Amino acid sequence: MTGEAVVAAVVRSCSASSLADRFFVPGAIPPDEVLARYLPYLLVDRPAGVTVAGLVDGVPVGIGTAVITGDGCADVSVLVSDGARRRGIGIVLLAAALEATGRRTAHLDVRSGNAASLALVARFARGGRRRLLGMGRGTLEYAVTPAAHVHRSVADLAVA
């Protein structure tokens, strides 16, 4: 399966409202519109960054992207299929994407009303360091340096 096919499978396994939360758009956004607008940002190539894919039993269930920034950090984001949430896949993808860049600190943007994403940021920072960098238009921006023990296993993790 190509990287583009993995990304498409994950995006299409998410509801339009889940995608709206992830892409900070008002209202629902259909999966095909997400792919048309954002595919280049979801399938990042080295040396600028990396995309990692979480596979369970060979089925794509999530992606994590990390883009290296000029301040020695990486902008990291994840998207997990609706049916695979709350199983620890998001934190594994965050850790794997950050590690693949060789950076220690992740910049994470979260909608202020997205309780699940805020909880993920808190878990990712547990034992490490989390700083609120800014707030704006319903979003929160964090810098997180996770503890070394944040890595947990998932059935299969592939780096694209």
LUMTI-962814 format. One record per residue: y, z, x negated of N, C-alpha, C in turn. Coordinates in steps of 0.2 Angstrom, whole numbers, padded with zeros to 4 digits, always signed. Last residue first. Layout:
// LUMTI-962814
YZXYZXYZX;...
// end
This chain:
// LUMTI-962814
+0031+0034-0034+0032+0027-0034+0037+0025-0039;+0019+0046-0035+0026+0044-0037+0026+0037-0038;+0010+0054-0023+0010+0048-0027+0018+0047-0029;-0002+0066-0019+0005+0065-0020+0006+0059-0025;-0013+0073-0008-0012+0068-0013-0004+0067-0013;-0013+0086-0002-0019+0082-0003-0019+0077-0008;-0003+0097-0012-0004+0093-0006-0010+0089-0007;+0001+0113-0020-0003+0106-0019-0003+0103-0012;+0017+0117-0025+0011+0119-0021+0007+0112-0021;+0030+0124-0035+0025+0118-0034+0019+0121-0030;+0038+0135-0037+0039+0132-0031+0033+0126-0029;+0038+0142-0049+0032+0142-0045+0032+0139-0039;+0051+0141-0055+0045+0136-0058+0039+0136-0053;+0063+0141-0043+0059+0144-0048+0053+0139-0050;+0077+0128-0042+0071+0132-0039+0067+0135-0045;+0093+0127-0039+0088+0127-0045+0082+0131-0043;+0103+0119-0028+0097+0123-0029+0094+0122-0035;+0118+0117-0020+0115+0116-0027+0109+0121-0027;+0122+0111-0004+0119+0116-0008+0117+0113-0015;+0132+0108+0009+0130+0105+0003+0128+0111-0002;+0132+0105+0027+0132+0110+0021+0129+0107+0015;+0140+0098+0041+0135+0098+0035+0137+0104+0030;+0151+0097+0050+0144+0099+0052+0139+0099+0047;+0162+0093+0042+0160+0090+0047+0152+0091+0049;+0157+0103+0028+0161+0098+0031+0158+0094+0036;+0156+0113+0013+0155+0112+0020+0160+0107+0023;+0149+0116-0003+0154+0114+0002+0152+0113+0009;+0140+0123-0011+0145+0119-0014+0151+0117-0009;+0131+0137-0012+0134+0133-0007+0140+0130-0010;+0117+0139-0022+0124+0140-0021+0127+0135-0016;+0103+0147-0027+0106+0143-0022+0113+0144-0022;+0089+0149-0039+0096+0150-0037+0099+0145-0032;+0074+0157-0036+0078+0153-0040+0085+0154-0039;+0067+0164-0027+0065+0165-0034+0070+0161-0039;+0069+0150-0016+0067+0157-0017+0064+0158-0024;+0073+0138-0013+0077+0142-0018+0074+0148-0019;+0064+0133-0004+0065+0130-0010+0068+0134-0016;+0068+0142+0007+0061+0142+0004+0061+0139-0003;+0081+0137+0010+0080+0144+0008+0073+0145+0004;+0078+0123+0013+0082+0125+0007+0081+0132+0005;+0070+0126+0025+0067+0123+0019+0071+0124+0013;+0080+0132+0033+0074+0136+0031+0071+0133+0025;+0087+0120+0035+0090+0126+0032+0085+0131+0029;+0078+0112+0042+0080+0110+0035+0084+0116+0031;+0077+0120+0054+0071+0118+0050+0073+0116+0042;+0090+0120+0059+0087+0126+0057+0081+0125+0052;+0103+0111+0059+0096+0110+0058+0093+0116+0055;+0117+0113+0059+0113+0115+0065+0105+0114+0064;+0122+0108+0048+0123+0115+0049+0118+0117+0054;+0112+0096+0039+0116+0097+0045+0116+0105+0046;+0113+0096+0021+0109+0098+0027+0114+0099+0033;+0110+0091+0005+0115+0090+0010+0111+0092+0017;+0107+0096-0011+0104+0095-0005+0110+0096+0000;+0105+0094-0028+0110+0094-0023+0106+0092-0016;+0095+0103-0040+0095+0098-0034+0101+0099-0030;+0091+0105-0057+0095+0107-0051+0096+0101-0046;+0084+0100-0067+0082+0106-0064+0085+0108-0058;+0077+0083-0070+0082+0088-0069+0080+0094-0066;+0067+0074-0071+0068+0078-0077+0074+0082-0076;+0063+0067-0060+0069+0065-0063+0071+0068-0069;+0052+0074-0056+0051+0067-0058+0057+0064-0061;+0057+0086-0050+0053+0086-0057+0053+0079-0060;+0062+0081-0038+0066+0084-0043+0063+0083-0050;+0050+0076-0032+0056+0072-0033+0060+0074-0038;+0043+0088-0031+0040+0083-0035+0046+0078-0037;+0051+0097-0023+0049+0099-0030+0047+0093-0034;+0051+0089-0011+0057+0091-0015+0056+0093-0022;+0037+0089-0008+0041+0083-0010+0048+0084-0013;+0035+0102-0006+0031+0099-0011+0035+0092-0013;+0043+0104+0005+0044+0108-0001+0041+0105-0007;+0036+0096+0015+0043+0095+0013+0045+0098+0006;+0024+0101+0016+0024+0095+0013+0032+0094+0011;+0021+0113+0024+0023+0114+0017+0024+0107+0013;+0020+0111+0037+0014+0112+0033+0015+0112+0026;+0031+0107+0045+0029+0114+0045+0022+0115+0042;+0025+0090+0050+0030+0095+0048+0027+0102+0049;+0018+0080+0054+0016+0083+0048+0021+0089+0046;+0023+0073+0065+0017+0076+0066+0015+0080+0060;+0035+0067+0060+0036+0072+0065+0029+0076+0065;+0035+0065+0042+0033+0063+0048+0033+0069+0053;+0050+0069+0032+0043+0071+0034+0041+0069+0041;+0060+0066+0019+0059+0064+0026+0051+0065+0027;+0072+0073+0008+0065+0072+0010+0065+0070+0018;+0082+0072-0007+0082+0072+0001+0074+0071+0002;+0094+0076-0020+0087+0075-0017+0087+0076-0010;+0103+0071-0033+0104+0072-0026+0097+0071-0023;+0102+0081-0048+0099+0075-0044+0101+0076-0037;+0112+0084-0062+0108+0086-0057+0105+0080-0054;+0122+0080-0072+0115+0083-0074+0111+0085-0069;+0132+0074-0066+0133+0081-0068+0127+0084-0070;+0129+0061-0061+0133+0062-0067+0133+0069-0070;+0113+0061-0054+0120+0061-0054+0123+0062-0060;+0098+0053-0049+0102+0056-0054+0109+0056-0053;+0091+0055-0034+0095+0050-0037+0099+0055-0042;+0076+0056-0025+0080+0059-0030+0084+0054-0034;+0066+0058-0010+0070+0053-0015+0075+0058-0019;+0050+0059-0003+0056+0062-0006+0060+0058-0011;+0041+0057+0012+0044+0054+0006+0050+0059+0004;+0026+0058+0022+0033+0060+0020+0035+0057+0013;+0014+0053+0025+0016+0058+0029+0023+0061+0027;+0002+0040+0024+0009+0043+0022+0012+0047+0027;-0015+0044+0021-0010+0042+0026-0003+0045+0024;-0025+0049+0013-0023+0042+0012-0017+0039+0017;-0025+0062+0017-0031+0058+0018-0029+0051+0018;-0008+0062+0015-0014+0066+0017-0019+0062+0020;+0005+0059+0004-0001+0056+0007-0006+0062+0009;+0021+0058+0000+0016+0063+0002+0011+0059+0006;+0030+0050-0013+0027+0049-0006+0021+0055-0006;+0046+0048-0021+0039+0051-0021+0036+0051-0014;+0057+0039-0030+0054+0040-0023+0047+0043-0024;+0071+0041-0041+0063+0041-0040+0062+0042-0032;+0084+0035-0052+0080+0040-0048+0073+0038-0047;+0088+0025-0061+0093+0029-0057+0090+0035-0053;+0079+0018-0068+0081+0025-0071+0085+0028-0066;+0068+0019-0055+0070+0022-0061+0074+0016-0064;+0072+0016-0037+0069+0014-0044+0072+0018-0050;+0070+0021-0021+0074+0022-0027+0070+0020-0033;+0070+0019-0006+0065+0017-0011+0069+0016-0017;+0080+0024+0002+0074+0027+0002+0069+0025-0003;+0090+0015-0001+0091+0022-0003+0085+0026-0002;+0086+0003+0005+0087+0003-0003+0088+0010-0005;+0084+0007+0019+0078+0006+0014+0080+0006+0007;+0095+0008+0028+0094+0013+0022+0088+0012+0018;+0096-0002+0038+0102+0001+0035+0100+0005+0028;+0083-0005+0041+0087-0010+0040+0093-0008+0036;+0077+0008+0044+0074+0004+0038+0079-0002+0037;+0085+0012+0055+0085+0016+0049+0083+0011+0043;+0081+0002+0064+0088+0002+0062+0089+0006+0055;+0067+0006+0066+0069-0001+0063+0076-0001+0061;+0069+0019+0072+0066+0018+0065+0068+0011+0062;+0085+0022+0080+0078+0019+0080+0075+0018+0073;+0093+0036+0082+0093+0030+0078+0086+0028+0078;+0103+0046+0093+0097+0044+0091+0098+0037+0087;+0119+0054+0089+0114+0051+0093+0108+0049+0090;+0127+0051+0073+0127+0054+0080+0122+0051+0085;+0118+0054+0058+0121+0050+0063+0122+0053+0069;+0111+0060+0047+0118+0062+0049+0122+0057+0053;+0098+0057+0044+0103+0052+0041+0110+0054+0044;+0091+0068+0050+0090+0066+0042+0096+0062+0040;+0095+0067+0063+0096+0073+0059+0096+0072+0052;+0090+0054+0066+0097+0056+0067+0099+0062+0063;+0076+0056+0065+0080+0052+0060+0087+0053+0060;+0074+0064+0076+0073+0067+0069+0076+0063+0064;+0077+0055+0086+0082+0061+0085+0080+0064+0078;+0067+0046+0085+0074+0044+0084+0079+0050+0083;+0053+0052+0075+0057+0051+0082+0064+0049+0080;+0043+0045+0063+0048+0050+0065+0051+0048+0071;+0035+0035+0059+0031+0040+0062+0036+0046+0064;+0043+0026+0053+0041+0024+0060+0037+0030+0063;+0045+0032+0040+0051+0031+0045+0048+0030+0052;+0032+0030+0035+0034+0037+0036+0040+0037+0041;+0031+0016+0035+0026+0020+0039+0029+0027+0040;+0041+0013+0026+0041+0011+0033+0036+0015+0037;+0036+0019+0014+0042+0021+0017+0043+0019+0024;+0024+0011+0013+0024+0018+0013+0030+0021+0017;+0030-0002+0011+0025+0000+0017+0025+0007+0018;+0037+0000-0001+0041-0002+0005+0036+0000+0011;+0026+0002-0010+0031+0007-0009+0035+0006-0002;+0011-0004-0003+0017-0005-0007+0022+0001-0006;-0006+0000-0004+0000+0000+0000+0006+0000-0004;
// end
